[in-house]
């Protein structure tokens, strides 16, 4: 039996999208490929409200996270940490030998403009300024969304030379993003979450400022080198062979998003979140600051101490799956992913099944 995925990614993929991936191959240096690439790029630009460059990578989001810091950190990067995935980005920078500091808040809290302002004004331990800021928009491990628009506007106004990099892995295509208005340099996501495609493909924006910075940075690597990718992007192509099947699927899925209407799509995600939050507060407790609760993943404290593995096993027999807590939260919390093409009816069915299993 197929188990419908109510986890924070990968998410459910519609049959039509899977079928789009079965479209016969074309040469990746052909005009047909360039037309497909152009179509996808223009649709992602519309989604992200940008006139800048959109780059497409056959990779997990983690690859683009590594590429972003390797391209943009010339002096020192400040990572903002409020959960396990923002911490992963910090570990990536360290693994690449980049000069790195952190601004950390307790899990369940959001990164706020005031915190960022205070730390950027202070500089590092020697009082030296940072040249790059890494922000996690939607921390998947804690179900917290930080006010990226407000943070970015503050940084642009007070620290104009700082390059802003944003991980939007678990919220892009599920919440509104205004790339150019906010002044973002790079915002990235994999397509296996709110885009509702299979894993293995990622998109990101790259501003003119980020490209200019990359030109000053040595040892950018090759696969994710923004300068090398830009040489091909202007011709609607990529340096290495792309996952053409993903582009067919993404092109079709973007058409479906626009047919639904982006405002309707975002409202649907919020409606699913509000149902899950109300249900969680009725039977358990929400984890973290509800003022910053994510529209795409709800993080719930297991206040009753039920056996999560046993519950999820029984849920699987009924055709669904939810997620345990991640990292230090394992066994203490659980997460419901409500993103992509899931509907309010789907999550109401899910919570009803859990009610029945646990006799709530």
N, C-alpha and C positions, 0 to 999 in steps of 0.2 A: 504494500500500500504506500502510495506517495503521501508524505507528511507535508502539509502546507506550512511554510516557514513563517513564523512570527518571531524571528530572531533579528538582531540588528545587522543583518547581512551575512551571507547572501540572502536575498529576498526572493519571493516568488517571481517566476518568469512566465509570462503568458505564452500559450502555444504559438500564437502568431509571430512572436518575437523569436522563438526557437526556430520556427520555420524560415524566418528571414535569414537566419544564420546558415541555412542550407542552400542559399542562393549559389549558383555555380561560380567558380572562381574567375577572376579577371587578372590581367597582369598589373602589378602595382606601379609600373611606369607607363601605363596606358592612359589615354585620354579619358576612358571610361572610369578609371580609378580617380583621376584628378577631379572629375565631375562629382563623384561620390564624396570624396574628401571635402570638396568645396561646399557641398550641400550640408554635410554634417557640421562643418565649422561655422557656417552662417547661422544654423539653427542653435548651436551652443552659444554663439554670440548674443542671439536674441534672448535666450534663456537667462544669461548672466548679465544682460544689459551692458554690453561692452562693444566698443569699436576697435579695441586692440586685438592683439594676436591671441588666438586659441591654438594650443598645441595638443596633439593627440598621441598617446603613447600606448603601445601594447605592453601593459605592465600592471602590476598592482599599484595601489596608491602609495605604498611604502617606497617604491622606486622613485616616484616623482617627488616625494618628500625629501629623499636623499639628493635627487637632482637639484631641487630648489635651493637647498643650503649650499651645495657645492658651487652653484652658479652665482650666488648672491652674497655670500659672506666674504668680505674682503678684510675686515678688521675684527669684529666680535659680534656674536649673535646672542640675543636675549630670548630664551625660551620661556613661555608662560605655561605653568604646569597646574592642572587641576584634575588629573586622573591618569589612567594608565596609557592612553594613546598619545596624549600630549607629552608624557614622559618618554614614550618611544621615540618621538621626534628628537628630543634632547639626546637620547642615547645614539641616535643616528649621527647627529653632529659630532658627538664625542668620538664615535667610531671612525669618523673621517678626519679626526685630528684638528677640528676647527676650534678656535677660541670661543668658549661657551660659558654663559651664566644662566641662572634661572630665577624666575619670579614665581613662587609657588604659594598656592592657597590650599586649604584642606579639601579633600574630595567632597563633592556635593556643593561646593561653592563655585561661583562664576568668577572669571577674570573681568575686572571692571576698569573703566577709563581712569578712575582716580588712582588705582593701584599701578597701572602702567605709567601714568604721568609721573608719579612719585619716583618710580624706579628709573625711568629714563632720565629724569632731572638729576638724579644722584649719580648715574653712571656706574661703572664697575667698582671693584674694591679700591682701585687706584684713582678713581674719579675720571676714568677715560670713557668717552661716549661709545655707545653701540651703533653699528651701522645697519643691523638687520634685526627684525622682530618677528618671532614665530608665534602665531595664534591658532588655537584649536577652536573652531567655531562651535562644533557640537561634540562634546566629549562623550563618546559612545559608552565608555565604561561606567559613567555615572548618570547619564541622562540629563546633562546640563548643557544649555546653550548660552554662550557668552555674547554680550552686545557688541559684536564686531563692528557694526556701522559706527557706533559712538566712539569706540576705541580708535578706529582708523581715522575718523575725522579729527580727533584730538591730535593724533600723531602727525597727520598731514599739516595741521596748523602750527604746532609747536616744535616739531622735530622733522622738518621737511626732507632731510637727507636720508632718513631711515627707510629701508626697503621693508615692506610689509608682506609677509608670507602667511597664507591662511590654509589650514587643513579644514575642508568642508566635506570630508568623506561621507559622513552619515547624515548630511542634511541637504547637500546640493540636489536640486530638482524636487525638494520637498518643502523648501522655504524660499522666499524671495531673496535674491542676491542682486545688488546694484553695484557691480564691480567698479565702473568708472566714477559714479557719483560718490562712492565711499573712498575712492582713491587707493584701491588695492593694487599691489604689484603682481602677486601670484596668488591664485586661489585654485585649489586642486581637489579632485574627488575621483574615486573609482566608480564604475558604472554598475556595480553589483548591489547597490543599496537603493537609494531613491529613484535612480534611473530604471531599476528593475530589469537589468541585463545580467547574463552570467558573469562571473568574476574573470578578470584578466585584461581589463582595458581601463584607461584613465584619461581624464581631460584636465587641462589647466589653462588659465590665462597667463600671459607674460606681457607685462607693460614695457613701454619703451624705456622707462627708467631701469627696469630689471635687465633688459638687454644691454643697456649702456654699462650697468654695473658688471655684468658677466664678462664684458670685453676687458675689464681690468683685473679679472680673477684668473689665476693660472690653475692648472690641474682641475679643470671642471669635469673631468671624465670624458666619455665619448657618447654613450647611448642617450644620456639625458642632457647633453651639452646644448644649452639654449641657442648658442650662436650657430652651431652646426645644424640644429633642427630648423632654425629660422631660414637658413639658406634653401632648404627644401620646402618649408611651409609657404613661402611666397609663390611657389609653383603648385601648391596643394598636394604636397607629398611629404614623405618622411625619409630620413637617411637610411634606415634599415627597413626590411620588409614588414609592413604593418599587418595586424590581424584583420584582414579584409572582411571576414565574416562578422566581426564586431561592428564594423562601420555600417554594413547593411542593416544590422539589428538596431543600432543606435539611430540611424536615419529614419527607420520606420517608427521607432518608439517616440522620437521627437515629434513626428507628425501627430501621433496619438496624444501627446501632451498638449500640443497647441489646439487640437480638436476639442479636448476636454476644457481647455482654457486654463492658463497658469493660475489665475486667481482662484478658480474652482479647485484646482489641484492642491494649492496651498491650504485652502479652507478644508478640504477633505482630510489632509494630514492632521490639521489642528483638531478637527472633530473626532478623529480616532484617538488622538492624544487625550482630549478632554474626557472621553468615555473611560479610557484606561485609568486616568488619574482618579476620577470619581469612584470607580470600582475599587482601586487600590486603597483609597482612604476609607472606604466602607468596610473592607475586610482585613487590611493590613496597614501599611503606612508607606507614603512616598519617601524615597530616599533623596536627601538634598533639599536645596532651596527651591521651593515651588515657584517663586517669582521668575526663576530661570529654567523651568522645566522644559525639556526638549519636545518639539512637535513630532519627532520621528521615533523616539525610543523612550519608554517609560521604565524607570528603575524603581523597584519595589522592595522594601525591607520585609523579610520573612518574619514577621512578629509572632506568628503562631508556632513556628518551629516545625512546620510540616516537612516531610521527606521530599525534597524537590525532585530527586532522581526518580523516585517511585511515581510521583505525580506526572512527570514528563513522559515516563514510559507508558503510563496509562493514556495520557493525552495522545501519544503517538499511535496507539491502537485506534484512536478515534479520528486520526488523520491530521494532527497538528503538532507543532514543536515550538517551545519558547526557550529562552536562554537562562542559564544559571548566571550568577554574578561573575564578574571577570576579575581575575587576579586575586587581590586580597579580599574581594567581596564574595568569592566562591563559597556557596553553602549558607551565606548570610542574607543574600538578596537574590532577586531574579529580575530578568528584563524581558519586556515585550516590545518587539520591533513592529511598528505600524507605519510602513513606508512603501513607496513604489506604487504598485497597482492594487494593493489591499484596499478594502472599503470599510466603512463604518459597520455594515452588516457582518463583515468577516470578523471584526474584533468583538462585536457583540456575541456572535456565535462562540468565539474562543473563550471569552470570560464566562459564558454560560456553561461551557464544558468543564472549566476549572471549578466552577461553583458545584457542579454535580459530582465531580471526582472527590473534592474535599468536603462535600456536604456542608457548604457554606450557607 
